[in-house]
């Protein structure tokens, strides 16, 4: 069965590095990163004469959901041509929305594909430090308003996605230390390789 893998977590938890390492270790993978759409989104801010702030009400209303809709549509199309599509994106709201997940699973079923969510588990302190180190303009507001920003971020594992009868519907990738990363990469790659054969 084909797979759509969502590598998710709050920003700066290491999704991009984790996603790229998983994609490198697996076979027949199409890798998609929602951040690839950021240059287009910046033009929307510019055209609307809005400050570039990806935590703003303007972003939430006019950009956010369309970025997700676009990247998922690209993934569904890519599944026609290969066995695995991996999306690197937070999906912070979507993975806790039962209706959204069920609708996505129904679309995947039509393509003989299943959904895998990989949650990148990282401590808040490590996340903060990584955000400082990556020095990206998308984080300017977040870092200058850290307490306000972090109060709205849910770092808890989305356990509602886990069906005990399904081995790979929700996988936890521990990523606060190098040791955790190495162990998680090995374990999760093994699980995915095994379930792809089934």
N, C-alpha and C positions, 0 to 999 in steps of 0.2 A: 504494500500500500504506500502511496505517495504521502509526503508530509509537508505541512506548513509549520515551520518553527518560528515562534515569536520569542526573541530574547529581550526580556523586559526587566525594568527596575526604575527607580527614580533616577534623575540625571546624575551623572558623574560617579556612578557605582561601578563603572568598568565594562559597560555593555559592549562598546565597540571592540575593545581588545578581546573580550570573551567571544564575541560573535565571529570575529575574523579567525581566531584560533580554532573554533569549532568548524567553521567553513573549510579551513585548510585541512583539518584532520578527517573530515567526511568526504565521501565521493558523490559526484553528480549533484552539486549544490549550486543554486543561484543565490547570490548574496545581495540583499537590498538594504540600504541604510536610509532611514527617513530624513536624516540630515542632508542628504543629497538635494532635497527640495528646498533647503533654506535660502539659496540665492533667489529662487522664484518668490518665496515669501517676503524676503527683504524688499523686493520691488513693489509688493502690495503695500507695505508700510510706507514706502517712498511715494507711491502714486496717491495714497490717501493722506499724505502729509502728516503721518503719525510717527512718534518716536519709536525707534526699534526696541521693542520690549516684549519678549516672548512670554512674559507673565502678565501681560495687560489684558483688560477687558476686550480691547480691540482684537488682539490675537485670538482670544477664546471665541469670539463671535464670528470673525471673518476668515480665519486661517486654520486654526488647529484641526478641526474635524475634517477639513478638506485635504490636509496633508495625510491624515490617516486613511481616508477613503482612497486617495490616489495610490499610496504605497500598497495597500491591500489589493486593489484592482490590478496593479502590476504583478503582484505575487500570484494571484489567481490565473492570470494569463500565462505567466512563466511555468506554472505547473502543467500546462499542456505539453511542454517541451522537455521537462526534466523531472526527476523524482523527488527532489527536496528543494524547497525555497525557504531561506532563512531571512527574516526581517529583524533588523536591529532598530528598536524604537521603544520608548517608555511604555506605551499602552496603559498608562496609569489608571485611567478611568475605565477603559474597555475591558480589562481583565477582571474587573469587579462588577461588571454589568452582565448578569445572567442572560438577558435577552440578546445582547450583542454577541456573546460567545456562542449561544445556540444557533443564531442566524448564520454566523461564520461557519460553524460545523456543518450546517445544512448545505451551504455552498460548496464546502470541501467534499462532502459526500458525493456530490454530483461529478466530481473529478477523481473519485476513488482515492481521496486523500483524507488524512486525519490531522488533527491539531495537536501540536506540542507547545507548551509554554515553559520556557526556561526562565526562572526568576533568579536574577543575580543578587545574592544576599551580601550586603556590605554595610558595615557600621556607619552611623551618621558622621562620626568623627573622620573616618577615612574618606567618606564621600566629600566632606567639606574640604579636606586637604587636596584631594584630586581635582576638585573644581578650581581651587586657587592655582594649582600647578598647570592646568591645561590653558589657563589665561585666554579664555574665549569671550568675544563680545556678547555672545548669547547669555553669558552668566553675569554680566555686569550688574544688572538690577538684583539678581539673586544674592550675590555676594555682599552688595551694599545694604541689602535689607534681609540679612540672613535669618534672623529670628522670625520675621514675618513670613518669609518664604518657607522655612522648614516647618512651621506650624501647620501648614496645609498639605504636607507631603506624608503619604502613608508608606512607611517602611515595612509594614507587616506582610508576611507571606500570604498570597491570595489563595488560602486553603480551600475556598469554595470551588476551585477548579479541579480539585483532586478526587478522582474516582478510584477507590481502592482496587477495583477490578482491572484498571488500566495502568500499565507500568510506566508509560511515558507521557501521560497527559499533563502532569506538572512535575518538573525537575528543578531542584534547588542547586544553584551553582554558588558555592561559598567563595567569596572573593575579597576578603579583608586582608589576607596575607598571601605571600608567594606560595607558601606550603598549601594553603587551602585551594588556591587556584590550580596548582599542579594535580592535586588529588581529584578535584571536581572535574577537570578537563578529562582525565583518564576515565573516571567513572561514567560520566555522562556520554562521552564518545562511545564507550562500550555499550551502554544501554541503547543508544540510537542505532548503532550498527546492527545490534541484535534484532531490534524491532523492525528495522527496514527489511530484514530478510523474511520476516513473518508474512 
